[in-house]
Amino acid sequence: MGNDNDTLELFALQTASDSVPVDEVIRLLANVHARNAVVYLHDHPTATLDELADALTAAAASADETIATPSDRNRILIRLHHDILPRLADLDFIEFDSETNTVTETRIPDAVVAALGVND
């Protein structure tokens, strides 16, 4: 995904505490799939659920040095649909169209991107 998503730069989030609900963001970003989703959406502001599931499955397999299975992808797709994307929408980081299963808009704050160490 272009960066090391294993650590967060918490200082970046703390300096933006007026505009970013730090505790909620930290809880969300504690999950590697959520971190990878944020990175992917930063680079691809509109994406389908299937594209996200493919990208996150590939990232997980690469990190684990394994070959992803269809059940791995399905597990990630379910987590995206029922947990990660709704939480990103609740934080107002994305707009998600549940009829088309598409992220239609991305508004990830600079502080969150900086916390993940993403370089433009």
N, C-alpha and C positions, 0 to 999 in steps of 0.2 A: 504494500500500500504506500510505499515511498517514505516511510519513517518508522521509527521504533515506537510502537504504541504500548509498550509495557510500562511506561512511567508517565506521570503527569507533572507538568510544571505548575504547581499549585499557586505560586506567586502570581502568575498571570491571571488566575481566576480571582484571587483575593483582591487584586487591584481593581477588578471590575465588579466588585460585590454590589454596587448600586444598581447595575444593569443585568446582572446574572445571578439567579438563585443558586449560590455556590454549593450548598449542601445537596440540593437535588441533582445538580450537574455532576458532582462527585459520585453520588450513588449510581447515576446512570453510567458514567464512564468507568466505574469499577469493573464492568463487563467488557472483555476484549472485543466481542462482536459489536457492542455499541460503539466502542472507540473506532473500530474499523468502518462502521456505518457512517459515522461523522466524517471521517477522513474521505471516504468514497463520495459522500454527498457534497463535501467541500469541493472536490474535483469535478463532480458530475451533478450539478444542481437539480437536474430532473432525472429521475431513474424509475424504472419499474421495480416492483417487488422481486420479480424473477432475476433482474440484473443484479440487484443488491444481494440476493441469496447466492447467486453464482460467484460474485466477487468475494463475499465473506467466507464462503465455503473454500474457495481457492486460497484465501489468506490463511485460514485455519490449517488447511492441509500443508501449506508451505511452512508455516511456523512449527508444526508438529513433525514435519518431514515424513508425511504419510500420503496415501492416496485417498482422496475423498470418495465416499460412497453416496449413493442416492439417499440413504437414510440420514447421513450427515447433513446433506443439503436440506432435506425436509425438516429436520430438527431446527436448523438455522432459520429457514423460511417461516416456520411457525413462531419462533421467538421474535423475529422481525415484526411479523404481522400483529401479534398479540401483546408484545411487550415493548420492544425498542422503538418502533415507529410511533405508537401512541404516546409514549413518553416524550419523544422528540417533538411531537405535535403539541403536547401539553405545555412544553417549555417555549412554544412558539418558534422553534428552530426550523420547522418544516410545515408545509401544507401537504396532506396526504389525501388523495382521492380514493376512497375505499371501493368505489364502483369499478374503477379502472386499475386499481392496485398500483397507482403511480404517485411518486413524490412529484408534485407539480411546481413547488417552489421551495427554495432553501434560504434560510436566514440565520446561519450559524454565526454567533457573535465572534468577533476577532479574538476575544479573550479565551474562548473555548478552543479555537484553532491554535492559538499560541500555546495553550496548556498542553496540547497534544504534540507540540513540536513540529507542526506542519509548516513547511516552507513553500511559499508560492513559486 
